Amino acid sequence: MYDLTGFQRDLLYAAVGQDEPKGLAIKDELEEYYETEIHHGRLYPNLDTLVEKGLIEKGQIDRRTNSYEVTQRGYREIEARREWEEQYVAAKAEA
């Protein structure tokens, strides 16, 4: 996950938090978090990058709607990132 941008990591986290996430649902989630509009030209190329890296699987719900499911590798990457972050957060909290 070290080679992902912050936006790509946020996409991955937003996808894992939803049942059968669709592109627009992920977009809505991040727009709420970022408090700004996210354009399709930013969203979908970054989702495609996560698919290419094997972190998300892209499916088709209908001709206009894709679903994005986090893969087992994606889950492992998220868990590894959380463990890495926790070592710093916990150390600071104990100080």
For each residue, the residues with C-beta under 8 A, 3 or more apart:
1: 4 9 12 55 77 78 80 81
2:
3:
4: 1 8 9 12 50 53
5: 8 9 46
6: 9 10
7: 10 11 42 46
8: 4 5 11 12 46 49 50
9: 1 4 5 6 12 13 81
10: 6 7 13 14 30 33
11: 7 8 14 15 26 30 43 46 47 50
12: 1 4 8 9 15 16 50 55 56 70 74 77 78
13: 9 10 16 17 78
14: 10 11 17 18 21 26 29 30 33
15: 11 12 18 21 26 50 56 68 69 70 74
16: 12 13 70 74 75 78
17: 13 14 29
18: 14 15 21 25 26 29
19:
20: 61 67 69
21: 14 15 18 25 26 67 68 69
22: 25 26 61 65 66 67 68
23: 26 27 43 44 47 65 66 68
24: 27 28 65
25: 18 21 22 28 29
26: 11 14 15 18 21 22 23 29 30 43 47 68
27: 23 24 30 31 38 40 43
28: 24 25 31 32
29: 14 17 18 25 26 32 33
30: 10 11 14 26 27 33 34 38
31: 27 28 34 35 36 37 38
32: 28 29 35
33: 10 14 29 30
34: 30 31 38
35: 31 32
36: 31
37: 31
38: 27 30 31 34 42 43
39: 42 43
40: 27 43 44
41: 44 45
42: 7 38 39 45 46
43: 11 23 26 27 38 39 40 46 47
44: 23 40 41 47 48
45: 41 42 48 49
46: 5 7 8 11 42 43 49 50
47: 11 23 26 43 44 50 51 56 58 68
48: 44 45 51 52 58
49: 8 45 46 52 53
50: 4 8 11 12 15 46 47 53 55 56 68 74
51: 47 48 54 55 56 57 58 68
52: 48 49
53: 4 49 50
54: 51 71 73 74
55: 1 12 50 51 70 71 73 74 77
56: 12 15 47 50 51 68 69 70 71 74
57: 51 68 69 70 71
58: 47 48 51 66 67 68
59: 66 67 68 69
60: 63 65 66 67
61: 20 22 65 66 67
62: 65
63: 60
64:
65: 22 23 24 60 61 62
66: 22 23 58 59 60 61
67: 20 21 22 58 59 60 61
68: 15 21 22 23 26 47 50 51 56 57 58 59
69: 15 20 21 56 57 59
70: 12 15 16 55 56 57 74 75 78
71: 54 55 56 57 74 75
72: 75 76
73: 54 55 76 77
74: 12 15 16 50 54 55 56 70 71 77 78
75: 16 70 71 72 78 79
76: 72 73 79 80
77: 1 12 55 73 74 80 81
78: 1 12 13 16 70 74 75 81 82
79: 75 76 82 83
80: 1 76 77 83 84
81: 1 9 77 78 84 85
82: 78 79 85 86
83: 79 80 86 87
84: 80 81 87 88
85: 81 82 88 89
86: 82 83 89 90
87: 83 84 90 91
88: 84 85 91 92
89: 85 86 92 93
90: 86 87 93 94
91: 87 88 94 95
92: 88 89 95
93: 89 90
94: 90 91
95: 91 92
